[in-house]
């Protein structure tokens, strides 16, 4: 089975930015943990700070992969275009957020992506990516 994790803006700074919210581990370090935990899966990782690049990646993989784990960062709250890209492809998408967005600023309480995603995992730190992958396996 083939899966990709797509991270959006500023998530390239995990382990460096706002450690009280996002922790001390870089995503590259955590991705190695995921690959060791899910040895039977083909796992890829992609990160971009650019909305169009995220859309292009969803289009590229969205017809051939068994699932997409997407943390669109702040684009979650602003991007109808990413929501449209999710709707346009066949691969199911699970939306992930490291922090509990509902315990933060009000503007983070609205997701344009959730209505077109298979599911949503929020507030469990990096473990949310593990939970999202696991959700694809527990059909």
N, CA, C and O atoms as a GROMACS GRO file, in nm:
protein
  556
    1UNK      N    1   0.083  -0.118   0.000
    1UNK     CA    2   0.000   0.000   0.000
    1UNK      C    3   0.087   0.125   0.000
    1UNK      O    4   0.194   0.128   0.062
    2UNK      N    5   0.041   0.225  -0.070
    2UNK     CA    6   0.120   0.345  -0.095
    2UNK      C    7   0.052   0.467  -0.035
    2UNK      O    8  -0.064   0.496  -0.065
    3UNK      N    9   0.126   0.540   0.050
    3UNK     CA   10   0.073   0.658   0.117
    3UNK      C   11   0.173   0.772   0.109
    3UNK      O   12   0.294   0.751   0.100
    4UNK      N   13   0.120   0.893   0.113
    4UNK     CA   14   0.206   1.011   0.119
    4UNK      C   15   0.156   1.102   0.231
    4UNK      O   16   0.036   1.116   0.254
    5UNK      N   17   0.250   1.162   0.299
    5UNK     CA   18   0.222   1.266   0.397
    5UNK      C   19   0.262   1.397   0.333
    5UNK      O   20   0.375   1.415   0.289
    6UNK      N   21   0.166   1.489   0.328
    6UNK     CA   22   0.191   1.622   0.272
    6UNK      C   23   0.178   1.724   0.385
    6UNK      O   24   0.073   1.734   0.450
    7UNK      N   25   0.283   1.799   0.407
    7UNK     CA   26   0.283   1.906   0.506
    7UNK      C   27   0.290   2.040   0.438
    7UNK      O   28   0.362   2.058   0.339
    8UNK      N   29   0.214   2.135   0.490
    8UNK     CA   30   0.207   2.269   0.434
    8UNK      C   31   0.301   2.367   0.499
    8UNK      O   32   0.404   2.330   0.556
    9UNK      N   33   0.265   2.495   0.491
    9UNK     CA   34   0.355   2.603   0.529
    9UNK      C   35   0.400   2.598   0.674
    9UNK      O   36   0.324   2.568   0.766
   10UNK      N   37   0.527   2.628   0.690
   10UNK     CA   38   0.596   2.643   0.818
   10UNK      C   39   0.622   2.511   0.889
   10UNK      O   40   0.688   2.510   0.993
   11UNK      N   41   0.571   2.401   0.837
   11UNK     CA   42   0.594   2.272   0.903
   11UNK      C   43   0.736   2.220   0.876
   11UNK      O   44   0.779   2.123   0.939
   12UNK      N   45   0.807   2.284   0.784
   12UNK     CA   46   0.949   2.255   0.768
   12UNK      C   47   1.030   2.302   0.888
   12UNK      O   48   1.147   2.265   0.902
   13UNK      N   49   0.968   2.382   0.974
   13UNK     CA   50   1.038   2.434   1.093
   13UNK      C   51   1.006   2.357   1.221
   13UNK      O   52   1.043   2.399   1.330
   14UNK      N   53   0.937   2.243   1.207
   14UNK     CA   54   0.909   2.161   1.326
   14UNK      C   55   1.040   2.128   1.397
   14UNK      O   56   1.141   2.100   1.333
   15UNK      N   57   1.036   2.132   1.528
   15UNK     CA   58   1.156   2.109   1.608
   15UNK      C   59   1.231   2.237   1.639
   15UNK      O   60   1.316   2.240   1.728
   16UNK      N   61   1.198   2.343   1.564
   16UNK     CA   62   1.263   2.474   1.585
   16UNK      C   63   1.163   2.580   1.627
   16UNK      O   64   1.196   2.668   1.706
   17UNK      N   65   1.042   2.574   1.575
   17UNK     CA   66   0.943   2.681   1.598
   17UNK      C   67   0.849   2.645   1.712
   17UNK      O   68   0.812   2.529   1.727
   18UNK      N   69   0.811   2.740   1.789
   18UNK     CA   70   0.709   2.726   1.893
   18UNK      C   71   0.707   2.586   1.955
   18UNK      O   72   0.609   2.513   1.947
   19UNK      N   73   0.817   2.554   2.017
   19UNK     CA   74   0.835   2.418   2.073
   19UNK      C   75   0.730   2.384   2.177
   19UNK      O   76   0.700   2.266   2.197
   20UNK      N   77   0.674   2.484   2.243
   20UNK     CA   78   0.570   2.458   2.344
   20UNK      C   79   0.441   2.407   2.278
   20UNK      O   80   0.359   2.343   2.343
   21UNK      N   81   0.424   2.435   2.150
   21UNK     CA   82   0.308   2.386   2.076
   21UNK      C   83   0.343   2.263   1.993
   21UNK      O   84   0.269   2.165   1.992
   22UNK      N   85   0.458   2.268   1.923
   22UNK     CA   86   0.490   2.168   1.821
   22UNK      C   87   0.599   2.069   1.862
   22UNK      O   88   0.627   1.974   1.788
   23UNK      N   89   0.661   2.089   1.976
   23UNK     CA   90   0.762   1.994   2.023
   23UNK      C   91   0.901   2.020   1.969
   23UNK      O   92   0.925   2.119   1.900
   24UNK      N   93   0.991   1.928   2.003
   24UNK     CA   94   1.134   1.942   1.972
   24UNK      C   95   1.181   1.860   1.853
   24UNK      O   96   1.297   1.869   1.814
   25UNK      N   97   1.094   1.779   1.796
   25UNK     CA   98   1.134   1.685   1.693
   25UNK      C   99   1.104   1.741   1.555
   25UNK      O  100   0.995   1.794   1.531
   26UNK      N  101   1.200   1.730   1.464
   26UNK     CA  102   1.175   1.771   1.326
   26UNK      C  103   1.087   1.666   1.260
   26UNK      O  104   1.081   1.551   1.304
   27UNK      N  105   1.018   1.706   1.154
   27UNK     CA  106   0.934   1.607   1.088
   27UNK      C  107   1.018   1.499   1.021
   27UNK      O  108   0.976   1.383   1.017
   28UNK      N  109   1.133   1.535   0.971
   28UNK     CA  110   1.221   1.435   0.909
   28UNK      C  111   1.258   1.326   1.010
   28UNK      O  112   1.262   1.208   0.975
   29UNK      N  113   1.286   1.366   1.135
   29UNK     CA  114   1.316   1.268   1.238
   29UNK      C  115   1.194   1.180   1.265
   29UNK      O  116   1.206   1.058   1.275
   30UNK      N  117   1.078   1.241   1.278
   30UNK     CA  118   0.957   1.164   1.305
   30UNK      C  119   0.920   1.074   1.188
   30UNK      O  120   0.869   0.964   1.209
   31UNK      N  121   0.945   1.118   1.067
   31UNK     CA  122   0.914   1.037   0.950
   31UNK      C  123   0.994   0.906   0.952
   31UNK      O  124   0.942   0.802   0.911
   32UNK      N  125   1.115   0.909   1.000
   32UNK     CA  126   1.195   0.786   1.015
   32UNK      C  127   1.126   0.690   1.112
   32UNK      O  128   1.124   0.569   1.089
   33UNK      N  129   1.071   0.744   1.220
   33UNK     CA  130   0.996   0.662   1.316
   33UNK      C  131   0.876   0.598   1.248
   33UNK      O  132   0.851   0.479   1.267
   34UNK      N  133   0.803   0.675   1.169
   34UNK     CA  134   0.687   0.620   1.098
   34UNK      C  135   0.728   0.508   1.003
   34UNK      O  136   0.661   0.406   0.995
   35UNK      N  137   0.837   0.529   0.930
   35UNK     CA  138   0.883   0.425   0.836
   35UNK      C  139   0.920   0.297   0.910
   35UNK      O  140   0.899   0.187   0.859
   36UNK      N  141   0.975   0.310   1.030
   36UNK     CA  142   1.010   0.193   1.110
   36UNK      C  143   0.887   0.125   1.169
   36UNK      O  144   0.888   0.003   1.189
   37UNK      N  145   0.781   0.201   1.195
   37UNK     CA  146   0.658   0.144   1.250
   37UNK      C  147   0.570   0.081   1.144
   37UNK      O  148   0.500  -0.017   1.172
   38UNK      N  149   0.572   0.135   1.023
   38UNK     CA  150   0.485   0.087   0.915
   38UNK      C  151   0.571   0.028   0.803
   38UNK      O  152   0.571   0.077   0.690
   39UNK      N  153   0.643  -0.077   0.835
   39UNK     CA  154   0.739  -0.134   0.740
   39UNK      C  155   0.672  -0.198   0.618
   39UNK      O  156   0.737  -0.214   0.515
   40UNK      N  157   0.546  -0.233   0.628
   40UNK     CA  158   0.475  -0.295   0.515
   40UNK      C  159   0.417  -0.192   0.418
   40UNK      O  160   0.362  -0.229   0.314
   41UNK      N  161   0.429  -0.064   0.451
   41UNK     CA  162   0.372   0.041   0.367
   41UNK      C  163   0.480   0.114   0.290
   41UNK      O  164   0.593   0.128   0.336
   42UNK      N  165   0.444   0.161   0.172
   42UNK     CA  166   0.529   0.253   0.097
   42UNK      C  167   0.492   0.392   0.146
   42UNK      O  168   0.380   0.439   0.122
   43UNK      N  169   0.584   0.459   0.213
   43UNK     CA  170   0.558   0.593   0.268
   43UNK      C  171   0.645   0.697   0.201
   43UNK      O  172   0.766   0.677   0.184
   44UNK      N  173   0.584   0.807   0.164
   44UNK     CA  174   0.655   0.922   0.110
   44UNK      C  175   0.619   1.044   0.193
   44UNK      O  176   0.518   1.048   0.263
   45UNK      N  177   0.705   1.144   0.183
   45UNK     CA  178   0.683   1.269   0.254
   45UNK      C  179   0.710   1.385   0.160
   45UNK      O  180   0.807   1.384   0.084
   46UNK      N  181   0.624   1.484   0.165
   46UNK     CA  182   0.639   1.604   0.083
   46UNK      C  183   0.600   1.725   0.169
   46UNK      O  184   0.503   1.719   0.245
   47UNK      N  185   0.677   1.832   0.158
   47UNK     CA  186   0.646   1.956   0.230
   47UNK      C  187   0.663   2.072   0.135
   47UNK      O  188   0.759   2.077   0.058
   48UNK      N  189   0.570   2.167   0.142
   48UNK     CA  190   0.584   2.291   0.066
   48UNK      C  191   0.518   2.405   0.141
   48UNK      O  192   0.418   2.387   0.211
   49UNK      N  193   0.576   2.522   0.126
   49UNK     CA  194   0.518   2.644   0.180
   49UNK      C  195   0.427   2.713   0.079
   49UNK      O  196   0.374   2.821   0.105
   50UNK      N  197   0.408   2.651  -0.037
   50UNK     CA  198   0.335   2.712  -0.148
   50UNK      C  199   0.207   2.636  -0.178
   50UNK      O  200   0.208   2.516  -0.203
   51UNK      N  201   0.096   2.708  -0.178
   51UNK     CA  202  -0.035   2.648  -0.198
   51UNK      C  203  -0.043   2.572  -0.331
   51UNK      O  204  -0.092   2.459  -0.334
   52UNK      N  205   0.002   2.632  -0.438
   52UNK     CA  206  -0.004   2.566  -0.569
   52UNK      C  207   0.076   2.438  -0.576
   52UNK      O  208   0.035   2.342  -0.641
   53UNK      N  209   0.190   2.435  -0.508
   53UNK     CA  210   0.272   2.314  -0.507
   53UNK      C  211   0.200   2.200  -0.432
   53UNK      O  212   0.210   2.084  -0.471
   54UNK      N  213   0.129   2.235  -0.326
   54UNK     CA  214   0.052   2.134  -0.252
   54UNK      C  215  -0.060   2.080  -0.340
   54UNK      O  216  -0.085   1.959  -0.343
   55UNK      N  217  -0.128   2.168  -0.412
   55UNK     CA  218  -0.234   2.126  -0.504
   55UNK      C  219  -0.176   2.037  -0.613
   55UNK      O  220  -0.234   1.933  -0.645
   56UNK      N  221  -0.064   2.076  -0.670
   56UNK     CA  222   0.000   1.994  -0.774
   56UNK      C  223   0.034   1.855  -0.722
   56UNK      O  224   0.017   1.757  -0.793
   57UNK      N  225   0.082   1.847  -0.598
   57UNK     CA  226   0.119   1.716  -0.541
   57UNK      C  227  -0.006   1.631  -0.519
   57UNK      O  228  -0.004   1.511  -0.546
   58UNK      N  229  -0.114   1.691  -0.471
   58UNK     CA  230  -0.239   1.616  -0.453
   58UNK      C  231  -0.286   1.562  -0.588
   58UNK      O  232  -0.328   1.447  -0.597
   59UNK      N  233  -0.280   1.645  -0.692
   59UNK     CA  234  -0.318   1.600  -0.827
   59UNK      C  235  -0.228   1.486  -0.875
   59UNK      O  236  -0.276   1.389  -0.934
   60UNK      N  237  -0.100   1.497  -0.849
   60UNK     CA  238  -0.001   1.398  -0.896
   60UNK      C  239  -0.025   1.260  -0.835
   60UNK      O  240  -0.017   1.159  -0.905
   61UNK      N  241  -0.056   1.256  -0.705
   61UNK     CA  242  -0.066   1.126  -0.636
   61UNK      C  243  -0.209   1.081  -0.613
   61UNK      O  244  -0.232   0.965  -0.578
   62UNK      N  245  -0.303   1.168  -0.632
   62UNK     CA  246  -0.440   1.145  -0.588
   62UNK      C  247  -0.522   1.042  -0.663
   62UNK      O  248  -0.637   1.017  -0.628
   63UNK      N  249  -0.465   0.982  -0.766
   63UNK     CA  250  -0.536   0.878  -0.839
   63UNK      C  251  -0.469   0.742  -0.825
   63UNK      O  252  -0.525   0.640  -0.865
   64UNK      N  253  -0.348   0.741  -0.769
   64UNK     CA  254  -0.271   0.617  -0.762
   64UNK      C  255  -0.238   0.571  -0.620
   64UNK      O  256  -0.209   0.453  -0.599
   65UNK      N  257  -0.243   0.661  -0.524
   65UNK     CA  258  -0.204   0.626  -0.387
   65UNK      C  259  -0.326   0.578  -0.308
   65UNK      O  260  -0.439   0.615  -0.338
   66UNK      N  261  -0.299   0.495  -0.209
   66UNK     CA  262  -0.406   0.442  -0.124
   66UNK      C  263  -0.457   0.544  -0.023
   66UNK      O  264  -0.566   0.528   0.032
   67UNK      N  265  -0.380   0.648   0.000
   67UNK     CA  266  -0.424   0.752   0.092
   67UNK      C  267  -0.324   0.864   0.103
   67UNK      O  268  -0.205   0.849   0.076
   68UNK      N  269  -0.377   0.979   0.145
   68UNK     CA  270  -0.297   1.100   0.166
   68UNK      C  271  -0.323   1.147   0.308
   68UNK      O  272  -0.438   1.161   0.350
   69UNK      N  273  -0.216   1.172   0.382
   69UNK     CA  274  -0.225   1.237   0.512
   69UNK      C  275  -0.182   1.381   0.489
   69UNK      O  276  -0.071   1.407   0.443
   70UNK      N  277  -0.270   1.474   0.521
   70UNK     CA  278  -0.246   1.615   0.488
   70UNK      C  279  -0.254   1.703   0.611
   70UNK      O  280  -0.356   1.709   0.678
   71UNK      N  281  -0.143   1.772   0.639
   71UNK     CA  282  -0.143   1.881   0.736
   71UNK      C  283  -0.115   2.006   0.654
   71UNK      O  284   0.000   2.039   0.625
   72UNK      N  285  -0.221   2.075   0.617
   72UNK     CA  286  -0.208   2.192   0.530
   72UNK      C  287  -0.170   2.318   0.606
   72UNK      O  288  -0.165   2.426   0.548
   73UNK      N  289  -0.144   2.305   0.736
   73UNK     CA  290  -0.108   2.422   0.815
   73UNK      C  291  -0.215   2.530   0.804
   73UNK      O  292  -0.334   2.500   0.805
   74UNK      N  293  -0.173   2.654   0.792
   74UNK     CA  294  -0.266   2.766   0.786
   74UNK      C  295  -0.355   2.763   0.663
   74UNK      O  296  -0.462   2.824   0.663
   75UNK      N  297  -0.315   2.693   0.557
   75UNK     CA  298  -0.402   2.681   0.439
   75UNK      C  299  -0.532   2.608   0.472
   75UNK      O  300  -0.631   2.622   0.400
   76UNK      N  301  -0.534   2.533   0.580
   76UNK     CA  302  -0.656   2.468   0.625
   76UNK      C  303  -0.770   2.567   0.639
   76UNK      O  304  -0.885   2.537   0.607
   77UNK      N  305  -0.737   2.685   0.686
   77UNK     CA  306  -0.836   2.786   0.722
   77UNK      C  307  -0.863   2.888   0.611
   77UNK      O  308  -0.945   2.978   0.626
   78UNK      N  309  -0.792   2.870   0.498
   78UNK     CA  310  -0.804   2.971   0.393
   78UNK      C  311  -0.822   2.915   0.253
   78UNK      O  312  -0.867   2.988   0.164
   79UNK      N  313  -0.789   2.788   0.230
   79UNK     CA  314  -0.775   2.741   0.092
   79UNK      C  315  -0.893   2.658   0.041
   79UNK      O  316  -0.903   2.538   0.067
   80UNK      N  317  -0.978   2.725  -0.030
   80UNK     CA  318  -1.083   2.654  -0.103
   80UNK      C  319  -1.019   2.574  -0.217
   80UNK      O  320  -1.069   2.468  -0.253
   81UNK      N  321  -0.911   2.624  -0.272
   81UNK     CA  322  -0.842   2.555  -0.382
   81UNK      C  323  -0.788   2.418  -0.339
   81UNK      O  324  -0.797   2.323  -0.416
   82UNK      N  325  -0.733   2.407  -0.219
   82UNK     CA  326  -0.687   2.276  -0.171
   82UNK      C  327  -0.806   2.185  -0.147
   82UNK      O  328  -0.800   2.066  -0.177
   83UNK      N  329  -0.913   2.238  -0.093
   83UNK     CA  330  -1.035   2.158  -0.075
   83UNK      C  331  -1.085   2.107  -0.209
   83UNK      O  332  -1.125   1.991  -0.220
   84UNK      N  333  -1.083   2.190  -0.311
   84UNK     CA  334  -1.126   2.148  -0.444
   84UNK      C  335  -1.034   2.038  -0.499
   84UNK      O  336  -1.080   1.945  -0.564
   85UNK      N  337  -0.904   2.050  -0.473
   85UNK     CA  338  -0.809   1.948  -0.518
   85UNK      C  339  -0.838   1.814  -0.452
   85UNK      O  340  -0.833   1.709  -0.517
   86UNK      N  341  -0.869   1.815  -0.323
   86UNK     CA  342  -0.903   1.692  -0.251
   86UNK      C  343  -1.029   1.630  -0.312
   86UNK      O  344  -1.036   1.509  -0.331
   87UNK      N  345  -1.128   1.713  -0.342
   87UNK     CA  346  -1.253   1.665  -0.401
   87UNK      C  347  -1.232   1.607  -0.540
   87UNK      O  348  -1.307   1.519  -0.583
   88UNK      N  349  -1.132   1.655  -0.610
   88UNK     CA  350  -1.109   1.615  -0.750
   88UNK      C  351  -1.039   1.480  -0.766
   88UNK      O  352  -1.040   1.423  -0.874
   89UNK      N  353  -0.978   1.429  -0.658
   89UNK     CA  354  -0.900   1.304  -0.670
   89UNK      C  355  -0.973   1.188  -0.603
   89UNK      O  356  -1.068   1.208  -0.527
   90UNK      N  357  -0.927   1.067  -0.634
   90UNK     CA  358  -0.989   0.946  -0.578
   90UNK      C  359  -0.930   0.903  -0.444
   90UNK      O  360  -1.000   0.843  -0.362
   91UNK      N  361  -0.803   0.932  -0.421
   91UNK     CA  362  -0.737   0.888  -0.298
   91UNK      C  363  -0.800   0.956  -0.178
   91UNK      O  364  -0.819   1.078  -0.179
   92UNK      N  365  -0.834   0.879  -0.074
   92UNK     CA  366  -0.889   0.942   0.046
   92UNK      C  367  -0.783   1.023   0.120
   92UNK      O  368  -0.664   0.991   0.116
   93UNK      N  369  -0.828   1.129   0.186
   93UNK     CA  370  -0.738   1.220   0.258
   93UNK      C  371  -0.781   1.227   0.404
   93UNK      O  372  -0.899   1.241   0.434
   94UNK      N  373  -0.683   1.216   0.494
   94UNK     CA  374  -0.706   1.240   0.636
   94UNK      C  375  -0.632   1.368   0.672
   94UNK      O  376  -0.512   1.380   0.649
   95UNK      N  377  -0.706   1.461   0.728
   95UNK     CA  378  -0.651   1.589   0.772
   95UNK      C  379  -0.590   1.572   0.911
   95UNK      O  380  -0.652   1.513   0.999
   96UNK      N  381  -0.470   1.625   0.930
   96UNK     CA  382  -0.400   1.615   1.058
   96UNK      C  383  -0.357   1.754   1.104
   96UNK      O  384  -0.315   1.838   1.024
   97UNK      N  385  -0.369   1.776   1.235
   97UNK     CA  386  -0.312   1.896   1.297
   97UNK      C  387  -0.242   1.853   1.425
   97UNK      O  388  -0.298   1.777   1.505
   98UNK      N  389  -0.122   1.900   1.444
   98UNK     CA  390  -0.041   1.863   1.559
   98UNK      C  391  -0.102   1.918   1.688
   98UNK      O  392  -0.109   1.847   1.789
   99UNK      N  393  -0.144   2.043   1.684
   99UNK     CA  394  -0.204   2.104   1.803
   99UNK      C  395  -0.356   2.090   1.798
   99UNK      O  396  -0.413   2.057   1.694
  100UNK      N  397  -0.420   2.114   1.910
  100UNK     CA  398  -0.566   2.117   1.912
  100UNK      C  399  -0.607   2.256   1.865
  100UNK      O  400  -0.604   2.353   1.941
  101UNK      N  401  -0.645   2.264   1.739
  101UNK     CA  402  -0.677   2.394   1.680
  101UNK      C  403  -0.796   2.461   1.748
  101UNK      O  404  -0.810   2.584   1.742
  102UNK      N  405  -0.881   2.383   1.814
  102UNK     CA  406  -0.999   2.440   1.881
  102UNK      C  407  -0.965   2.502   2.016
  102UNK      O  408  -1.049   2.567   2.077
  103UNK      N  409  -0.844   2.482   2.063
  103UNK     CA  410  -0.800   2.547   2.187
  103UNK      C  411  -0.713   2.669   2.157
  103UNK      O  412  -0.654   2.729   2.248
  104UNK      N  413  -0.705   2.704   2.030
  104UNK     CA  414  -0.622   2.817   1.988
  104UNK      C  415  -0.710   2.932   1.936
  104UNK      O  416  -0.828   2.938   1.969
  105UNK      N  417  -0.655   3.019   1.858
  105UNK     CA  418  -0.726   3.137   1.809
  105UNK      C  419  -0.851   3.097   1.730
  105UNK      O  420  -0.855   2.990   1.668
  106UNK      N  421  -0.951   3.183   1.734
  106UNK     CA  422  -1.079   3.155   1.667
  106UNK      C  423  -1.065   3.128   1.518
  106UNK      O  424  -1.137   3.044   1.463
  107UNK      N  425  -0.973   3.198   1.450
  107UNK     CA  426  -0.961   3.177   1.306
  107UNK      C  427  -0.917   3.035   1.272
  107UNK      O  428  -0.936   2.990   1.159
  108UNK      N  429  -0.859   2.964   1.368
  108UNK     CA  430  -0.817   2.825   1.345
  108UNK      C  431  -0.932   2.725   1.361
  108UNK      O  432  -0.914   2.606   1.336
  109UNK      N  433  -1.047   2.771   1.401
  109UNK     CA  434  -1.161   2.681   1.426
  109UNK      C  435  -1.234   2.643   1.298
  109UNK      O  436  -1.316   2.551   1.300
  110UNK      N  437  -1.207   2.710   1.187
  110UNK     CA  438  -1.273   2.680   1.060
  110UNK      C  439  -1.177   2.608   0.967
  110UNK      O  440  -1.067   2.657   0.941
  111UNK      N  441  -1.218   2.491   0.919
  111UNK     CA  442  -1.141   2.418   0.820
  111UNK      C  443  -1.221   2.407   0.691
  111UNK      O  444  -1.335   2.359   0.691
  112UNK      N  445  -1.163   2.451   0.582
  112UNK     CA  446  -1.223   2.431   0.451
  112UNK      C  447  -1.200   2.288   0.402
  112UNK      O  448  -1.266   2.244   0.308
  113UNK      N  449  -1.109   2.217   0.466
  113UNK     CA  450  -1.070   2.084   0.419
  113UNK      C  451  -1.152   1.972   0.483
  113UNK      O  452  -1.182   1.872   0.417
  114UNK      N  453  -1.186   1.987   0.609
  114UNK     CA  454  -1.254   1.879   0.682
  114UNK      C  455  -1.376   1.822   0.609
  114UNK      O  456  -1.391   1.700   0.607
  115UNK      N  457  -1.462   1.904   0.550
  115UNK     CA  458  -1.580   1.847   0.485
  115UNK      C  459  -1.551   1.754   0.368
  115UNK      O  460  -1.636   1.672   0.331
  116UNK      N  461  -1.431   1.764   0.308
  116UNK     CA  462  -1.398   1.679   0.193
  116UNK      C  463  -1.295   1.572   0.227
  116UNK      O  464  -1.247   1.502   0.138
  117UNK      N  465  -1.260   1.561   0.354
  117UNK     CA  466  -1.164   1.460   0.398
  117UNK      C  467  -1.236   1.339   0.457
  117UNK      O  468  -1.349   1.347   0.504
  118UNK      N  469  -1.165   1.225   0.453
  118UNK     CA  470  -1.216   1.102   0.513
  118UNK      C  471  -1.230   1.116   0.664
  118UNK      O  472  -1.324   1.063   0.724
  119UNK      N  473  -1.137   1.189   0.724
  119UNK     CA  474  -1.137   1.206   0.869
  119UNK      C  475  -1.042   1.316   0.911
  119UNK      O  476  -0.976   1.379   0.828
  120UNK      N  477  -1.037   1.336   1.041
  120UNK     CA  478  -0.961   1.446   1.098
  120UNK      C  479  -0.898   1.398   1.229
  120UNK      O  480  -0.965   1.340   1.314
  121UNK      N  481  -0.767   1.424   1.244
  121UNK     CA  482  -0.695   1.393   1.368
  121UNK      C  483  -0.631   1.522   1.416
  121UNK      O  484  -0.548   1.581   1.346
  122UNK      N  485  -0.668   1.566   1.536
  122UNK     CA  486  -0.611   1.690   1.589
  122UNK      C  487  -0.569   1.674   1.734
  122UNK      O  488  -0.630   1.599   1.811
  123UNK      N  489  -0.463   1.745   1.769
  123UNK     CA  490  -0.426   1.761   1.909
  123UNK      C  491  -0.343   1.651   1.972
  123UNK      O  492  -0.324   1.653   2.094
  124UNK      N  493  -0.293   1.556   1.894
  124UNK     CA  494  -0.215   1.446   1.951
  124UNK      C  495  -0.067   1.458   1.919
  124UNK      O  496   0.006   1.359   1.924
  125UNK      N  497  -0.023   1.578   1.885
  125UNK     CA  498   0.116   1.598   1.850
  125UNK      C  499   0.151   1.523   1.723
  125UNK      O  500   0.065   1.497   1.640
  126UNK      N  501   0.277   1.488   1.709
  126UNK     CA  502   0.321   1.415   1.589
  126UNK      C  503   0.255   1.278   1.579
  126UNK      O  504   0.243   1.222   1.470
  127UNK      N  505   0.212   1.225   1.692
  127UNK     CA  506   0.143   1.095   1.694
  127UNK      C  507   0.018   1.097   1.603
  127UNK      O  508  -0.028   0.991   1.559
  128UNK      N  509  -0.035   1.214   1.574
  128UNK     CA  510  -0.149   1.226   1.485
  128UNK      C  511  -0.124   1.168   1.348
  128UNK      O  512  -0.215   1.115   1.285
  129UNK      N  513   0.000   1.176   1.300
  129UNK     CA  514   0.033   1.117   1.170
  129UNK      C  515   0.022   0.965   1.176
  129UNK      O  516  -0.028   0.901   1.083
  130UNK      N  517   0.070   0.908   1.285
  130UNK     CA  518   0.058   0.764   1.306
  130UNK      C  519  -0.090   0.723   1.308
  130UNK      O  520  -0.130   0.627   1.243
  131UNK      N  521  -0.170   0.798   1.382
  131UNK     CA  522  -0.313   0.768   1.392
  131UNK      C  523  -0.381   0.779   1.256
  131UNK      O  524  -0.467   0.698   1.222
  132UNK      N  525  -0.343   0.878   1.178
  132UNK     CA  526  -0.401   0.894   1.044
  132UNK      C  527  -0.366   0.775   0.955
  132UNK      O  528  -0.453   0.722   0.885
  133UNK      N  529  -0.241   0.734   0.956
  133UNK     CA  530  -0.202   0.616   0.876
  133UNK      C  531  -0.276   0.492   0.923
  133UNK      O  532  -0.323   0.412   0.842
  134UNK      N  533  -0.285   0.477   1.054
  134UNK     CA  534  -0.356   0.362   1.110
  134UNK      C  535  -0.502   0.360   1.065
  134UNK      O  536  -0.559   0.253   1.044
  135UNK      N  537  -0.563   0.477   1.050
  135UNK     CA  538  -0.704   0.483   1.010
  135UNK      C  539  -0.727   0.424   0.871
  135UNK      O  540  -0.835   0.372   0.843
  136UNK      N  541  -0.627   0.432   0.785
  136UNK     CA  542  -0.640   0.372   0.652
  136UNK      C  543  -0.636   0.220   0.658
  136UNK      O  544  -0.692   0.152   0.572
  137UNK      N  545  -0.571   0.168   0.760
  137UNK     CA  546  -0.554   0.022   0.773
  137UNK      C  547  -0.670  -0.042   0.845
  137UNK      O  548  -0.690  -0.163   0.832
  138UNK      N  549  -0.746   0.034   0.921
  138UNK     CA  550  -0.860  -0.016   0.999
  138UNK      C  551  -0.990   0.014   0.925
  138UNK      O  552  -1.073   0.092   0.972
  139UNK      N  553  -1.006  -0.048   0.813
  139UNK     CA  554  -1.124  -0.019   0.731
  139UNK      C  555  -1.245  -0.073   0.793
  139UNK      O  556  -1.354  -0.058   0.738
   0.00000   0.00000   0.00000
